[in-house]
Amino acid sequence: MARFGIKMFMLCESHSGYVWSIIIYVDKGTDVSEENKEYSFSTQVVLILSKPLLNKGYCLTMDNYYNSPELEEILLKSKTDFFGTLKPNRKDLSKELKQKNLRRETYLPIKEVR
């Protein structure tokens, strides 16, 4: 087992696997945008990778590391749809949603996540 590896964040097209953009993670030296500095690191990654696709009606799919109410607000304002898993203990998740007894694979409209 290797002690070290290379971590990369990639935005890929789902059908062909085409790589739209890529960020190589280098700890504190990772190239993240100054314009999105007030957001969490995971939100910054999504915004940097998807910048050429925003405001064009695309749909992003993401896992629970990236998905957050913070990112949801930004993508909706950018006319970009999205879906993905969301951890029930995620920061900034509404109290109402945290208290719901949701089963796996439950789909919620955006307004309920806020």
BAFI-3210 file (N, C-alpha, C; in Angstrom, 3 decimals, decimal comma, padded with zeros to 6 digits):
// residues 114
n [1|2|3|4|5|6|7|8|9|10|11|12|13|14|15|16|17|18|19|20|21|22|23|24|25|26|27|28|29|30|31|32|33|34|35|36|37|38|39|40|41|42|43|44|45|46|47|48|49|50|51|52|53|54|55|56|57|58|59|60|61|62|63|64|65|66|67|68|69|70|71|72|73|74|75|76|77|78|79|80|81|82|83|84|85|86|87|88|89|90|91|92|93|94|95|96|97|98|99|100|101|102|103|104|105|106|107|108|109|110|111|112|113|114]
n.u [000,839|000,560|002,091|001,817|000,025|-001,640|-004,028|-006,857|-009,270|-011,950|-013,989|-016,207|-017,776|-020,737|-021,539|-019,544|-017,208|-015,461|-013,091|-013,749|-012,553|-009,834|-008,371|-005,434|-004,734|-002,820|-002,494|-002,291|-001,422|-003,114|-004,644|-007,073|-009,862|-009,665|-011,910|-013,945|-013,376|-014,726|-016,298|-016,741|-014,119|-014,857|-017,023|-015,723|-014,110|-016,022|-017,135|-014,938|-014,250|-016,618|-017,035|-016,940|-019,339|-021,470|-024,563|-025,597|-027,483|-026,788|-026,584|-025,356|-023,911|-023,231|-021,383|-021,749|-019,615|-019,257|-021,804|-023,981|-026,036|-025,063|-023,688|-025,825|-027,448|-025,804|-025,511|-028,165|-028,686|-027,011|-028,267|-027,977|-028,654|-028,688|-027,941|-027,604|-026,122|-026,698|-025,411|-027,008|-026,109|-024,937|-023,379|-025,197|-027,600|-031,135|-033,110|-035,580|-035,317|-033,302|-034,674|-036,544|-037,563|-036,024|-035,819|-033,390|-032,522|-034,442|-036,107|-035,973|-037,590|-035,887|-036,655|-037,224|-034,797|-033,461]
n.v [-001,189|002,184|005,020|007,625|009,728|011,154|013,613|014,516|016,779|016,509|017,526|015,895|014,890|013,026|011,020|010,527|010,701|012,740|015,095|018,085|020,006|020,262|020,029|019,882|018,686|020,224|020,579|023,356|024,980|024,656|025,662|027,825|029,944|033,429|035,014|033,500|033,126|033,336|031,117|027,597|025,100|022,892|023,937|025,973|024,419|023,141|025,422|026,511|024,407|024,153|026,594|027,358|026,258|027,329|029,166|028,183|026,243|023,618|020,444|019,377|016,593|015,366|014,108|013,575|014,989|017,367|018,520|020,951|023,274|025,872|025,755|025,022|027,360|029,107|027,744|027,643|030,365|030,672|029,473|026,685|023,353|020,653|017,585|015,222|013,346|014,090|014,782|014,191|015,602|017,858|021,039|024,079|023,024|023,056|023,186|021,941|020,026|018,427|017,276|015,663|012,340|010,755|008,335|006,300|007,283|009,261|011,846|015,311|018,437|021,474|023,698|022,533|021,793|024,052]
n.w [000,000|-000,849|000,651|-000,053|-002,308|-005,158|-005,098|-006,856|-008,131|-010,271|-012,999|-014,899|-017,954|-018,025|-019,884|-021,889|-020,431|-020,764|-019,657|-018,241|-016,562|-014,179|-010,938|-009,133|-006,013|-003,580|-000,825|001,310|-000,730|-002,847|-005,817|-005,527|-006,140|-005,636|-005,679|-004,578|-001,935|000,515|000,808|001,674|001,334|-000,278|-001,712|-003,118|-004,795|-006,479|-007,707|-009,083|-010,848|-012,335|-013,524|-016,389|-017,196|-015,840|-015,690|-018,065|-018,153|-017,450|-015,657|-012,605|-010,939|-007,755|-004,890|-001,295|-000,154|-001,535|-001,833|-000,482|001,401|001,023|-001,451|-003,036|-003,107|-004,600|-007,062|-007,952|-008,370|-010,475|-012,553|-012,773|-012,550|-010,129|-008,444|-005,766|-003,062|000,403|003,521|006,642|008,845|007,908|007,872|008,156|007,305|007,216|010,241|010,199|008,194|009,266|011,343|010,142|009,456|007,285|004,719|003,005|-000,314|-000,676|-002,286|-002,364|-002,879|-003,783|-002,164|000,320|001,365|002,106]
ca.u [000,000|001,358|001,933|001,517|-000,697|-002,025|-005,465|-007,310|-010,690|-012,221|-015,346|-016,269|-019,063|-021,156|-021,715|-018,287|-016,076|-014,620|-012,699|-013,920|-011,516|-009,171|-007,560|-004,564|-004,698|-001,476|-002,696|-002,568|-001,042|-004,069|-005,091|-008,501|-010,152|-009,764|-013,267|-014,834|-012,650|-015,614|-017,014|-015,993|-013,200|-015,571|-017,801|-014,763|-013,697|-017,108|-017,282|-013,803|-014,355|-017,813|-017,165|-017,331|-020,653|-022,511|-025,493|-025,852|-028,520|-026,272|-026,945|-024,200|-024,153|-022,132|-021,586|-021,985|-018,483|-019,413|-023,165|-024,277|-026,981|-024,283|-023,471|-027,158|-027,848|-024,970|-025,837|-029,500|-028,534|-026,247|-029,100|-027,368|-029,324|-027,772|-028,482|-026,582|-026,386|-026,501|-025,306|-028,004|-025,454|-024,200|-023,452|-026,149|-028,818|-032,246|-033,518|-036,732|-034,833|-032,564|-035,627|-037,346|-037,093|-035,944|-035,227|-032,419|-033,049|-035,573|-035,858|-036,624|-037,480|-034,893|-037,171|-037,209|-033,421|-033,025]
ca.v [000,000|003,405|006,007|008,920|009,673|012,443|013,833|015,427|017,059|016,552|017,675|015,054|014,709|011,692|010,017|010,191|010,730|013,885|015,906|019,523|020,736|019,474|020,733|018,969|019,098|020,340|021,080|024,796|025,617|024,334|026,852|028,128|031,294|034,508|035,568|032,633|032,857|033,288|029,844|026,428|024,579|022,032|024,820|026,621|023,434|022,999|026,671|026,646|023,389|024,316|027,983|027,525|025,666|028,049|030,015|027,598|025,230|022,271|019,790|018,767|015,509|015,384|013,298|014,354|015,861|018,656|019,035|021,736|024,372|027,012|025,544|025,014|028,759|029,666|027,086|028,074|031,720|030,539|028,705|025,378|022,336|019,729|016,627|014,420|012,954|015,154|014,250|014,807|016,464|018,884|022,394|024,983|022,337|023,593|022,367|021,133|018,881|017,563|016,576|014,725|010,965|010,424|007,055|006,393|007,546|010,177|013,024|016,492|019,655|022,418|024,565|021,842|021,644|025,334]
ca.w [000,000|-000,981|001,715|-000,634|-003,568|-005,724|-005,019|-007,909|-008,265|-011,704|-013,502|-016,100|-018,623|-017,580|-020,945|-022,568|-019,517|-021,117|-018,503|-018,488|-015,834|-013,145|-009,932|-008,398|-004,608|-003,012|000,532|001,409|-001,979|-003,908|-006,544|-005,426|-006,589|-004,651|-005,702|-003,804|-000,703|001,684|000,825|002,124|000,319|-001,228|-002,583|-004,009|-005,798|-007,457|-008,459|-009,998|-011,896|-013,172|-013,988|-017,798|-017,437|-015,104|-016,454|-019,384|-018,023|-017,208|-014,399|-011,955|-009,995|-006,789|-003,699|-000,081|000,198|-002,207|-001,740|000,721|001,169|000,529|-002,881|-003,648|-003,355|-005,665|-008,329|-008,386|-008,907|-011,717|-013,497|-012,918|-011,751|-009,484|-007,503|-005,127|-001,688|001,386|004,875|007,522|009,828|007,160|008,380|007,508|006,896|007,996|011,392|009,803|007,430|010,182|012,208|009,355|009,450|005,864|004,338|001,910|-001,650|-000,635|-003,108|-001,812|-003,680|-003,284|-001,106|001,607|001,835|002,653]
c.u [000,882|001,074|001,476|000,768|-000,995|-003,537|-005,842|-008,819|-010,951|-013,702|-015,386|-017,679|-019,476|-021,215|-020,377|-017,095|-015,106|-014,334|-012,801|-012,818|-011,005|-008,393|-006,719|-004,403|-003,273|-001,538|-002,968|-002,226|-001,997|-004,635|-006,607|-008,704|-010,232|-011,183|-014,257|-014,264|-013,547|-016,374|-016,119|-015,124|-013,936|-016,418|-016,885|-014,333|-014,759|-017,229|-016,143|-013,946|-015,501|-017,977|-017,552|-018,738|-021,797|-023,307|-025,772|-026,862|-028,037|-026,770|-025,707|-024,666|-022,964|-022,432|-021,654|-020,808|-018,698|-020,770|-023,404|-025,321|-026,295|-024,107|-024,790|-027,610|-027,099|-025,339|-027,209|-029,460|-027,808|-026,977|-028,486|-028,078|-028,288|-028,568|-027,345|-026,983|-026,056|-026,464|-026,323|-027,395|-024,657|-024,439|-024,430|-027,396|-029,962|-032,644|-034,673|-036,289|-034,076|-033,513|-036,502|-036,716|-037,099|-035,301|-034,220|-033,154|-034,341|-035,192|-036,655|-036,536|-036,496|-035,419|-037,173|-035,804|-032,947|-033,421]
c.v [001,250|004,363|007,341|008,730|011,077|012,534|014,859|015,588|017,229|016,763|016,949|015,011|013,258|010,649|009,573|010,086|011,864|014,722|017,383|020,322|019,878|020,398|019,667|019,518|019,085|021,025|022,581|025,557|025,336|025,609|026,985|029,607|032,290|035,068|034,750|032,301|032,704|031,970|028,721|025,904|023,745|022,860|025,524|025,675|023,305|024,258|026,871|025,668|023,666|025,713|028,114|026,998|026,408|028,962|029,492|026,456|023,809|021,735|019,090|017,664|015,466|014,474|014,202|015,213|017,269|019,305|019,753|022,794|025,622|026,917|025,575|026,425|029,339|029,065|027,502|029,480|031,699|029,694|027,347|024,407|021,397|018,688|015,800|014,069|014,103|014,532|014,944|015,726|017,587|020,268|023,217|024,284|022,826|022,634|021,447|019,872|017,909|016,722|015,583|013,340|010,472|009,067|007,283|006,599|008,356|011,418|014,196|017,641|020,620|023,224|023,890|021,708|022,921|025,503]
c.w [000,000|000,174|001,165|-001,938|-004,046|-005,674|-006,077|-007,830|-009,753|-011,971|-014,833|-016,652|-018,409|-018,687|-021,536|-021,623|-019,815|-019,871|-018,874|-017,819|-014,683|-012,211|-009,235|-006,989|-004,086|-001,641|000,517|000,137|-003,128|-004,508|-006,462|-005,697|-005,443|-004,573|-004,874|-002,427|000,524|001,815|001,324|000,972|-000,719|-002,186|-003,580|-005,127|-006,882|-008,313|-009,458|-011,166|-012,858|-013,755|-015,469|-018,110|-016,753|-016,034|-017,858|-019,323|-017,827|-015,872|-013,848|-011,013|-009,053|-005,603|-002,469|000,367|-000,352|-001,956|-000,416|000,385|000,604|-000,987|-003,633|-004,021|-004,558|-007,023|-008,840|-008,980|-010,249|-012,755|-013,819|-011,986|-011,151|-008,709|-006,942|-003,723|-000,749|002,770|005,774|008,571|009,170|007,768|007,530|006,969|007,785|009,123|011,034|009,067|008,324|011,027|011,455|009,411|008,002|005,664|003,222|000,596|-001,635|-001,420|-002,549|-002,797|-002,996|-002,107|000,256|002,173|002,513|004,078]
res [m|a|r|f|g|i|k|m|f|m|l|c|e|s|h|s|g|y|v|w|s|i|i|i|y|v|d|k|g|t|d|v|s|e|e|n|k|e|y|s|f|s|t|q|v|v|l|i|l|s|k|p|l|l|n|k|g|y|c|l|t|m|d|n|y|y|n|s|p|e|l|e|e|i|l|l|k|s|k|t|d|f|f|g|t|l|k|p|n|r|k|d|l|s|k|e|l|k|q|k|n|l|r|r|e|t|y|l|p|i|k|e|v|r]
***
